[in-house]
Amino acid sequence: MKKERLTVTIFFLILLLGISSLPARDNNIAVGFQAGFATTGVVVDIGVGPIYLNAGINYPLGYNAFRAANNEGAGQDAFPKVATFSFDVSTAFPKGENFDLKLGLGGIVLTDFGSVAGGLVGPVLKGEYWIPNKNYALFLTINMPVMIFGVLIGDIGGDSSDAVDFDPMLYTMFSLLTTSVGVLYSF
């Protein structure tokens, strides 16, 4: 029974990926802005055939606003020296003349450009609505993390440690914190 189910699933995936339909966006490169709890910043989306590569350089503005509202980190910098980098690789499924639904894999990495780095990795669901007869779109990106990782690097010559944990049930709840909305401009 499981073998039949797997065969049917693989058949439908091949069928879906094999259908060559036109995406809503004509051009291959789009740049824009996204806003979210963990990712507020610039983003670039590059189409390479049926695959789309998306990368963003961001600041965790929502996290820092929450931290400031709760008076955490009193006496520290109002805007700590941290950044988040978002990335995903997806394929588009056109759902209309102006709407693409993208599915893929992606993640978010948080770093202080020093001794700490960590992030979340998992499936990505993205909806893009391209305004008719315009070069811009509105999008919603939902990251559904299933794995978390972290690296702590000691001083020069010191010890370093890392951690990786896979828990789809727990980390998927972080989707609320990793979701972002934004605008893309295609040229």
N, C-alpha and C positions, 0 to 999 in steps of 0.2 A: 504494500500500500504506500509506504513512504517513497519507494523508488518511482512509482507512478506519479505521485504528487510532485516529486523533484523534476521528473521529465516534463510534466505539464508546465511547471514554473519556468524551467529553462526555455521551453518552446515559446512561451509568451514573451519572455524577455528578449529573445532573439527576434521575434516578430516586431515588438515595439521598437527596438533599437535599429532594426533593418529598414523600417519605413522612413523614406527620405522625404520629409515635409519641410516646408520653408518656415524658418523661425520668424517671429514678429519683427526682429531687428535686421535691417539690411546690411549694416556696416559691421566690421569685425571688432572695433575698439570703442569702448565707452568708459568714461570717467565720471565720478560723482562723489556724493557725500552721503554718509550713513550715520544714523543716530541710534544708540542703544545703551543699555546699562553698562555693558563691558566694552562696547565698540562705538565710539563717536569719532569720526574722522573721514579721510579720503579713501576712495576705493577705485580700482580699475578692473574692468571686465573685458577679457580678450577672447574672441572666438577663434578657435583653430579647428576648422572643419565642424564636425558635430559636437566637439568638446569645447567647453567654456572654462577659462582659467580666471579666477577672481582673487585679487589680493588687496588688502587694506592696511593702512597705517593709522592707528587709532589711539585714543586716550580713554581710559575707563572713567568717563565723566560721571556716570550714574553711581558707580561705587564710591567715588570721592565725594559726591554730593551727599550720599547716605552717611558716609563717615563724618562729614562736617556737621550734618544735622544732629548726629548723636554725640557730638563733642568728643569723638575718638581722636586720638593723635593730637591733643591740645599741646601747643608749643612747638608743633612740627610744621613743615611747609604746608600751605593751603593746597598746593598742587604738587604732590610728590613726583619725583622723577621716575615715573613708570610709563610704559607704553604697552599697547596690545597690538598684535599683528593678526589679522584674520586672513584666511585663505580657504579656497575650495576649488574643486574640480567637479564639473557637472555637465550634464547633457540636457538639452532643451526639448520639451515636448510641447509643440504649439497647440494651444487650446482655443484658438480663434485668430482672427486677422491681426489683433493687437496684443494678445496675451500669450506669454510663454510660462510654462511650469517647468522648473529645472530641478533635477534630482542629482545628487552626487555625494561626495565625501569632503569634509572640511574640518577646520579647527580654528582655535583661537589660542595664541601664545601670549602670556604676560611676562614682562621682564623689567628689571630695574637697571639694565645695562651694567650690571655688576655681578653680584654673587647669587642672584635668585632668578630662576626662570621656571615657568610651569604653564600648563595649558590643558585644553579639552579637545578631544577628537571624536568625530562621529558623522553620521549621515546629515545631509543638508537638504532642506526643501526651500525653494525660492520661487516666488511669483513675481513676474515683471509685466507691468501694463504700460505699453508704449502708446503715448498720446497720438491719435490719428493725425497724420500729416505734419508731425513735429519730430524733432530729434531728441526728445527726452522721454524718460520713463519714470514711473514710481515703482518701487520694489519693496518686498518684504522678504527677509531672510530668516529662516528658523533653523538654527543649529540644534541638533539632537545628540548631545555628547553621550558616548558610551564608555569612554576611557579618559582617565585623568593622569597627567604625568607632571613631575617636578624634578628640578635639579638645584641643589644647593652647593655652591663652590666655596671652599674655604680660602683662606689667605694663600699667598704664593707659597707653594710647597706644602700647603695644608691638605687636610682630608676633604673629599667631596662626597656627597651622597645623592642618590637619585631614587625616585619611586615611580612606579607605574601601577595603576589599578584599573581593572576592567569590571564594570558593574552597570549593565544597561538599565536596570530598574532604578538605581539610585541617581546616576548622573544625568539621565534624561530629564529629571526635574530641573536641571540647570538651564533648560531651554528657555524658561522665562527670563533668565538673566542674559542669555546669549542671543536673543532675538533682536534684529535691528530693522529699521525702515530707512528708506532713502530715495534719492533721485539720481538717475544716470543721464548723461548727455553723450550721445553718439555722434562721431564726426568721421 
